[in-house]
Amino acid sequence: MEVKELNSFLGISFLPFAGEISPKTYMNYAGISFPVGWVLLKPSGEESQELKPKLVDLGRKMRRQVVLLWADADQYGVASSLGLPEDAKYPAFVIAQGEDHFVHPSAEPVTAESIEKFIVGFAEGKITKEIKSQPIPKVETVEGLTTIVAKTMDKHLSSGKDILIEFFAPWCGHCKNLAPTYAKLAKELESSDVVIAAMDATANHVDQSVFEVSGFPTIYFVPHGKKPIIYEGERSFDEMYKFVREHSSALKDAPASEKAKNEKEENGDEGDL
């Protein structure tokens, strides 16, 4: 074990082998650099009742790989933040390492034996991390507005098109106020090579190294092959449309007739008296 790994291991030596997460114990686990194995239980469920007594021995055995803890899935709404789907079955198991989550296959029953096997696979680098994502929509684009989820982000970024993307939260009042204007912009540019998109940032993983999202709504313009540009202007149709026109090579390179048509629509038809 290297010095860095040893220090990390010693930093969790005071924790129980399979502690219960609660308001009193939560801060003991917050910020630790060691992988954390989350066992989510439904105390009333038969499978959860069978698994719970085995966790201490399992946590002791797997101590060099993960810090094991368990939580009542009914009391603590952490399932979504750990990358579990809304229809997750319990008991469930997730290894959290920083921002990454490694989710035990839902098709396989979660038992002490399967958790041990999963942890060993994680330690050997054989487990693929789970990306928190909503299901891929059957119809991605409606009335010019494209819904992007975490699983489709790379596809759209490599599509060869410029993208304007809004990161929103369903509960955000400013996002709700923006929705009609953003929908109008999407409809206006529906026939262009610019993708007007939106992503629910509360239900999908956002790569903060690419898009820094700390509030809602946050809007970025992504020119094809270039770094994202944050939009900090007024959330009005005219200003957002102007911003896209100024930064999109697709619209800059549009035929003169199309530009004239767009400018005519912006300014109104002054020739009709």
Wavefront OBJ file of the C-alpha trace (Angstrom):
o trace
v 0.000 0.000 0.000
v 1.486 3.377 -1.045
v 1.799 6.311 1.385
v -1.182 8.160 -0.117
v -3.338 5.045 0.045
v -2.154 4.335 3.597
v -3.082 7.843 4.767
v -6.482 7.489 3.137
v -6.992 4.117 4.815
v -5.939 5.428 8.233
v -8.391 8.298 7.799
v -11.310 5.871 7.937
v -9.966 3.625 10.695
v -12.339 5.145 13.287
v -15.459 4.287 11.271
v -17.529 1.167 12.031
v -17.331 -1.759 9.621
v -20.945 -1.218 8.552
v -22.273 1.995 10.037
v -25.786 3.328 9.650
v -26.048 6.681 7.889
v -28.094 9.197 9.880
v -28.141 12.947 10.576
v -25.728 12.278 13.462
v -23.266 10.139 11.496
v -23.439 11.701 8.032
v -20.545 14.131 8.581
v -18.276 11.233 9.544
v -18.463 10.053 5.943
v -18.615 13.411 4.149
v -15.454 14.285 2.289
v -13.521 11.045 2.827
v -11.388 10.073 -0.157
v -11.817 6.327 0.357
v -14.472 4.514 -1.741
v -17.801 4.218 0.077
v -20.061 1.205 -0.371
v -23.701 2.226 0.069
v -26.147 -0.526 1.017
v -29.695 0.813 0.650
v -32.253 -1.228 2.551
v -36.007 -1.385 2.909
v -36.249 -2.483 6.570
v -39.668 -4.027 6.002
v -38.434 -6.111 3.067
v -37.524 -9.760 3.555
v -34.330 -9.545 1.484
v -33.170 -6.472 3.419
v -33.814 -8.218 6.735
v -31.714 -11.177 5.605
v -28.842 -8.974 4.406
v -28.535 -6.485 7.278
v -27.071 -8.889 9.934
v -24.315 -9.907 7.504
v -23.031 -6.394 6.816
v -20.595 -6.061 9.729
v -18.667 -9.213 8.777
v -18.757 -8.162 5.134
v -17.524 -4.663 5.982
v -14.665 -6.104 8.049
v -13.640 -8.432 5.215
v -13.784 -5.707 2.543
v -12.254 -2.912 4.664
v -9.192 -2.435 2.470
v -11.397 -1.896 -0.581
v -14.387 0.156 0.645
v -15.998 1.739 3.688
v -19.325 -0.031 4.011
v -22.413 1.744 5.319
v -26.141 1.219 5.135
v -29.123 3.537 4.909
v -32.884 3.239 5.163
v -34.021 3.942 1.601
v -37.420 5.087 2.888
v -35.945 7.745 5.175
v -33.040 9.050 3.097
v -33.609 10.048 -0.517
v -30.084 9.387 -1.739
v -30.917 6.814 -4.417
v -31.106 9.308 -7.285
v -27.890 11.105 -6.313
v -26.111 7.732 -6.266
v -27.153 6.976 -9.835
v -30.014 4.592 -9.089
v -33.126 4.733 -11.310
v -36.529 5.751 -9.968
v -37.742 2.147 -10.189
v -34.739 0.721 -8.320
v -35.238 -2.527 -6.431
v -34.097 -2.966 -2.832
v -31.794 -3.868 -1.297
v -29.459 -1.982 -3.640
v -25.699 -1.444 -3.593
v -23.581 1.395 -4.988
v -19.888 2.215 -4.616
v -19.298 5.976 -4.564
v -15.829 7.294 -5.331
v -15.758 11.071 -5.625
v -18.260 12.017 -8.332
v -18.269 8.502 -9.806
v -20.830 5.820 -8.974
v -20.564 2.082 -9.586
v -23.994 0.464 -9.398
v -24.607 -3.205 -8.612
v -26.565 -4.782 -11.523
v -30.296 -4.540 -10.816
v -30.948 -7.846 -12.589
v -28.901 -9.706 -9.958
v -30.162 -10.071 -6.352
v -28.141 -8.005 -3.874
v -26.741 -10.436 -1.306
v -23.637 -10.464 0.881
v -21.997 -12.764 -1.662
v -22.890 -10.611 -4.683
v -21.730 -7.433 -2.898
v -18.376 -9.051 -2.099
v -17.988 -10.139 -5.717
v -18.886 -6.638 -6.915
v -16.381 -4.988 -4.558
v -13.603 -7.324 -5.720
v -14.448 -6.492 -9.331
v -14.352 -2.780 -8.496
v -10.951 -3.114 -6.809
v -9.620 -4.920 -9.878
v -10.920 -2.197 -12.205
v -13.449 -4.471 -13.885
v -16.590 -2.476 -13.004
v -17.787 0.343 -15.254
v -19.008 3.487 -13.542
v -22.663 4.406 -13.876
v -23.581 7.714 -15.473
v -26.646 9.264 -13.883
v -29.084 9.720 -16.739
v -32.741 9.862 -17.549
v -33.940 7.317 -20.117
v -33.262 8.271 -23.723
v -36.465 9.859 -25.072
v -38.228 7.904 -27.808
v -38.619 11.220 -29.632
v -35.699 13.521 -28.845
v -36.795 16.627 -30.749
v -40.255 18.169 -30.584
v -41.096 21.523 -32.189
v -37.375 22.184 -32.651
v -36.474 21.628 -28.980
v -34.117 18.695 -28.367
v -34.085 16.920 -25.017
v -30.566 15.814 -24.101
v -29.845 13.318 -21.324
v -26.455 12.254 -19.980
v -26.423 9.131 -22.162
v -26.883 11.198 -25.341
v -24.665 14.187 -24.530
v -21.557 12.836 -26.306
v -23.636 11.945 -29.355
v -24.914 15.485 -29.696
v -21.559 17.131 -28.979
v -20.001 15.095 -31.796
v -22.898 15.607 -34.213
v -21.099 18.294 -36.196
v -23.709 20.907 -35.310
v -23.633 23.985 -33.112
v -25.663 23.562 -29.917
v -27.381 25.956 -27.549
v -28.152 24.054 -24.355
v -30.066 25.084 -21.262
v -29.359 23.287 -17.992
v -32.485 23.568 -15.875
v -34.164 22.267 -12.729
v -37.870 21.341 -12.785
v -38.513 23.283 -9.563
v -36.699 26.442 -10.732
v -39.012 29.447 -11.145
v -36.647 31.261 -13.524
v -36.522 28.138 -15.703
v -40.309 27.987 -15.835
v -40.455 31.651 -16.845
v -37.880 31.057 -19.577
v -39.624 27.983 -21.018
v -42.033 29.750 -23.465
v -39.266 32.016 -24.790
v -36.839 29.126 -25.167
v -39.493 27.063 -26.954
v -40.100 29.972 -29.344
v -36.367 30.177 -30.088
v -36.249 26.430 -30.751
v -39.175 26.670 -33.147
v -37.601 29.642 -34.922
v -34.354 27.751 -35.572
v -35.951 24.363 -36.193
v -34.939 24.246 -39.857
v -31.372 25.474 -39.236
v -28.244 23.471 -38.425
v -28.255 24.784 -34.862
v -29.553 22.445 -32.154
v -31.589 24.140 -29.428
v -31.492 21.769 -26.478
v -32.346 21.419 -22.810
v -31.199 19.074 -20.048
v -32.606 18.472 -16.573
v -29.421 18.938 -14.557
v -30.999 17.440 -11.443
v -31.683 14.095 -13.130
v -28.595 13.810 -15.344
v -24.850 13.845 -14.734
v -23.260 17.110 -15.863
v -19.541 17.032 -16.626
v -18.406 20.062 -14.631
v -15.058 20.061 -16.431
v -16.962 20.945 -19.619
v -20.028 22.793 -18.327
v -19.765 24.670 -15.044
v -23.317 24.622 -13.727
v -23.883 26.116 -10.286
v -27.329 27.676 -10.715
v -30.412 27.507 -12.883
v -30.995 28.131 -15.646
v -27.456 27.993 -17.047
v -27.146 28.331 -20.820
v -24.149 27.477 -22.983
v -23.527 27.792 -26.703
v -21.258 25.053 -28.048
v -19.759 25.843 -31.470
v -18.869 22.636 -33.268
v -15.326 21.608 -32.381
v -14.807 24.495 -29.943
v -15.159 25.180 -26.235
v -18.568 26.063 -24.785
v -19.432 29.746 -24.370
v -21.633 30.676 -21.435
v -24.606 32.912 -22.195
v -24.876 35.788 -19.734
v -27.265 38.083 -21.592
v -30.932 38.839 -21.087
v -33.253 35.859 -21.253
v -35.311 37.378 -24.029
v -36.011 35.955 -27.458
v -34.290 38.823 -29.281
v -31.105 38.701 -27.204
v -30.727 34.926 -27.303
v -31.454 34.839 -31.026
v -28.881 37.578 -31.607
v -26.330 35.671 -29.507
v -26.805 32.483 -31.517
v -26.581 34.381 -34.814
v -23.324 36.021 -33.728
v -21.633 32.808 -32.614
v -22.965 30.148 -34.966
v -20.946 29.471 -38.095
v -23.979 27.609 -39.429
v -26.032 30.800 -39.421
v -23.130 33.020 -40.469
v -22.604 30.784 -43.487
v -26.301 30.649 -44.331
v -27.247 31.671 -47.896
v -27.818 35.374 -48.363
v -31.469 34.771 -49.169
v -31.968 32.975 -45.832
v -30.173 35.758 -43.963
v -32.375 38.320 -45.654
v -35.462 36.325 -44.734
v -34.377 36.105 -41.100
v -33.561 39.806 -40.928
v -36.890 40.627 -42.534
v -38.696 38.541 -39.922
v -36.732 40.260 -37.135
v -37.444 43.780 -38.365
v -40.924 43.202 -39.738
v -42.045 43.623 -43.339
v -41.640 47.385 -43.779
v -42.522 47.207 -47.458
v -46.221 46.512 -46.868
v -48.067 49.751 -46.261
l 1 2 3 4 5 6 7 8 9 10 11 12 13 14 15 16 17 18 19 20 21 22 23 24 25 26 27 28 29 30 31 32 33 34 35 36 37 38 39 40 41 42 43 44 45 46 47 48 49 50 51 52 53 54 55 56 57 58 59 60 61 62 63 64 65 66 67 68 69 70 71 72 73 74 75 76 77 78 79 80 81 82 83 84 85 86 87 88 89 90 91 92 93 94 95 96 97 98 99 100 101 102 103 104 105 106 107 108 109 110 111 112 113 114 115 116 117 118 119 120 121 122 123 124 125 126 127 128 129 130 131 132 133 134 135 136 137 138 139 140 141 142 143 144 145 146 147 148 149 150 151 152 153 154 155 156 157 158 159 160 161 162 163 164 165 166 167 168 169 170 171 172 173 174 175 176 177 178 179 180 181 182 183 184 185 186 187 188 189 190 191 192 193 194 195 196 197 198 199 200 201 202 203 204 205 206 207 208 209 210 211 212 213 214 215 216 217 218 219 220 221 222 223 224 225 226 227 228 229 230 231 232 233 234 235 236 237 238 239 240 241 242 243 244 245 246 247 248 249 250 251 252 253 254 255 256 257 258 259 260 261 262 263 264 265 266 267 268 269 270 271 272 273
